């Protein structure tokens, strides 16, 4: 009996050792994913990774990534948009190369304060916003609460309406087992969690998977990811959506398995000036799965010019 117990303990220890996923050091990550040292900037009390491209005198657009992502998710779109617009991208605190929030505050209010301060620092009083998933929620909340700061609004599969695990006015329900991701996050497990974001699983290339896996192993990133999830408290969207004055383009994959396409109707009901761009055979991560499918429509909405 004691021998069997010892074997079981040893097998468990081996399994945990095999699954253990340590952090990567920041210097290594910056060598691979930081384009320029000047992209690490101080905004209020927080260091942020911010990348800017395009003509300085052109109208500006700020791109806000979704949960667990980084500014790199926008790369194909940013390259084209930068030919016509001043494009800013940032890693939210605890995402990508931005260190965890100094006050462990991952609320939308905090994100909006940082974004507003960043725009002020760049001399931008009014910009267009393009947000994906939770980045979409942050974008439309900013457009609703500070309409004078937002020119046009592009929402790519935005978050904001209640879903399983989320109720209005209550913190998100995070399964206790998710806490293990601080130490256990093997590449194959990450693939299983990312694949539902694409309608065609093969769109998740090895390079994309490596980027997601590397950046989630930045020091403190996994704890920050959990904290952002735990601190999410949704507000009933319709009263806020009705305050949005900016012309809004809703972009949504019909096969989105993470935030269903049917939610688009709720946003159309709330936002006065809206247009829906529905994407056939497309999942949650349209800007990565098939960047060219939606990009011409997004470019035309933002600039009046249609891309090739």
N, C-alpha and C positions, 0 to 999 in steps of 0.2 A: 504493500500500500504506500509506504514511504517512498519507494523507488518510483512508483507511478506518479506520485505527487511532485517529486523532484523533476521528473521528465517534463511534466506539464508546465512547471514553473520555468524550466529552461527553454521550452518551446515558446512560451509567452514572451520571455526576455528576448529571444532571437527575433520574434515577430516585431516586437516594439523597436528593436534596434534597426531592423530592416526598414521600418516605416518612418523612423525619426528623420525629420527634415530640418536641419539647422538653418539659421539666418546666413545670408551672404554679407560680407562686409561692404560698407558703403563705397569705399574706394574702387572696389572691383565693379560694382554696379555703375558707378559714374563713368568709369572708363568705357563701358559698353553703351550706356544709354544717355549720357549727358552730351549734348551737342557742343555746348560752350560753357565754360565756368561762369560766365556772366548770366547764364540762365537761372542760376540759383540766386534768388533775390529776397530781400527782407520786406515783408508786408505786415504792417502793424508789429506785433510781437512774434511773428511766425516766418520761418524760412519756407519759401515756396519754389518749386520748379516751374518756370514760365518760359515758354518758347514763343517768339514773335517772328513773323515773316510778312513779306508783301510791302507795297509802297506805304511810307509813313503818312503821306498826305491823302490816302484813299479812305473811304468810309471803313469803320472798324467792325469786326465781328469777333466775339469771344466764344470759344468752344469749350463746353463743360462735359467731361466724361461721366460714365456711369459707375455703378458699384463694382469695386474690384478692378477697375480698369485704370488707364493712365492717358496722358495726352498723346501717346503713341497710337492709340486707337484711331485717331483722326488723320493719320499721315496721308493716305491717298486723297482725302478731301482737302486737306490743308494745302497740298501742293497745287491743286487747281484753283482753289479759292484765293490763294496768295497772288495769283496772276492779276487779280482784279481788286482785292480788298486787303486791308491791313488785318492780319489774322493773329489773334492771341490764343494760346492754349495754356492751360495750367493743370498741374497735378494737385488735386485737393489734398489737404493735410492727411498724412498717413497712406497716401496712394502714390504709385510711381516712385519718383525720387524726392517727393516732398516728405520731410520728417513728420512724425506724429504731431498732432496738435499739442502745443505747449501746455494748454489747460485741460487736455482731454475732453474738449468740447467739439462734438461732431454734429451739432444741430444745424438745421438749415439756416437759422439766424446767424450763426457763426460763419458759415460758408458765404452767406450774402455779405456780411460785414467785410470779410477778406476780399471778396471780388470787387466790392465797391471801392475799397481802399486801393486795390491794384489799379483799377480804372482811373482813380484820382491821381495816382502816382504817375500814370502814363499820359495825363492830361486829356483824358477821354470823358467828356460829360455825358455823351449819348452813344450807345453802340447797339448793334444787333447781337442777339444771343442765339446760340445753337446748342441745345442740351439733349443728352441721351439718357434715358432711364431716370435714375435719381438726379442726374445732371439736368434732365428736362424738368423735374420737379423744382429744383433750385432755380432754374431759368424762369419758369412761369411764375413762381412766387415772387421773384425779384421784379418781373414785369408788372405784377399786380400791385405790389407794395411801393414801388418807385417807378411809376410809368414814365416819368420825365427822363429816366436814364436809358430807356429801351426804344430803339427805332423799329426793328423788325424782330420777329420771334420765330425760330424754327424748333419744333419739338419732335424729336425722333423717339417714338415709343416711350413717351414720358411716364414716369411713376407719379402716384398721387392719390389714386382711388384705393379704397380698402380691398384687401385680398386675404386669402388664408394666412393667419399669423399676424395680421395687421387690423386694428380697429381704430376708428377715429378717437382721438383724445387719450389713447392708451399707448404706453411703450410697446414696441414690437416684442413678440414672443419668440425668443431665440432658443432652440433646442440645446439642452445642457451639453450634449455630445459635441456640439460645434466648438466648444472650448478647447477640444483636443487639437484643433487645427493650429494652435500656437506652436505645437511640437511635431504634429503629424500632418504632412501635406505632400504626399508623394505625387510625382508627375502624373501617374496614371489616374489617381483620384481627381486631380484637377481637371484632366481631360474629360472625365465623366460628368463633371459639373459644368464645364464650358460648352460641351457639344450641344446641349439643348438650345443654346443661343443662336445656333445656325440651322436653317432648314435643311441644308445639305451638310452633313457632318464632316465631309472631306474638306470643307472650306476652312476648318480649323487646321491650319498647316503646322508643321513642326516648329517653324520659326515663330509663329504667333504663340503657340503653346509655351515655347521657351521664354518668350518675353513675359507672358503672364506669370509663369512659374518663378522666374528670376525676381521680378519686381515685388511679388507677394512675399518674398523672402528678404526684403529689405529690413533692416533693424526696426522692430516695433510695428511693422506693417500689418501683421496678422492680428495683433491685439487691437490696432486701430480699426481694422475692418470689422471686428466683432463689436467694438464700442460704437461705431457708426450705426451698425445694425440695431444694437440694443437701445440706442438713444433716439431712434426714429419714432416720432410721434406724429401721425398724420392728422391734418385738419380737414374738415369737410371741404372739398375743393370748390364747389359751385359758387359760394359767395366771393371767393378770391378770383376765380376765373372770370367772373362778370366784371371785375375791375380792370381787366387787361384792355388797354387801348391800342396796343401795337397790332398791326397786321400779322397774322400767325399762319404758318405753314405746318400742318401736321403730317408727319412722314411715318408710315407704319407698314411693317411686313404683315401680309395676310396670314402667314403661318407662324407668327410670333408665339412661342410656347412659354414665354416668361411673363409678358404683359400682353394680354390678348388684344387682338385687333378690334374686338367689339368695344373696347374702352374708348376708341376714337369718337364714337357717337356721343359719349359723355362730355368730351372736350368740345365737340362741335356745339353741343347744347349750351355750354357755358361761355365760350369765347365769341364775342360779337363778330369780329372780322377774321374768319378762318377759311382755309382751303385745305382739303385732304388730298395727299398724294399716297395712294394705296399701292403697295409693292407686291406683285404676284410672286409666288414661290420664294418668299424671303422671310427670314426669321427675325430675331431680336437685334442682331448686330449687322444691320444692313450696310454700314459704312466699312465693314470688314469683309462681309460675305461676298458682296458684289458691288464694289464702290461705285461703278459707273451707272448702275441702274437708277439710282435716285439723284445722283450728283447734278445732271443737267437741270432738273426741276428745282433743286435747291439753289443752284447758281442763278438761274433766271429769276427766282423769287427775290434773292438778295441784291442782284445787280441789274436785272433787266436783260442780261445777256445769257444766251444758252450755250453751254459747253459742247465740245465735240463728242 
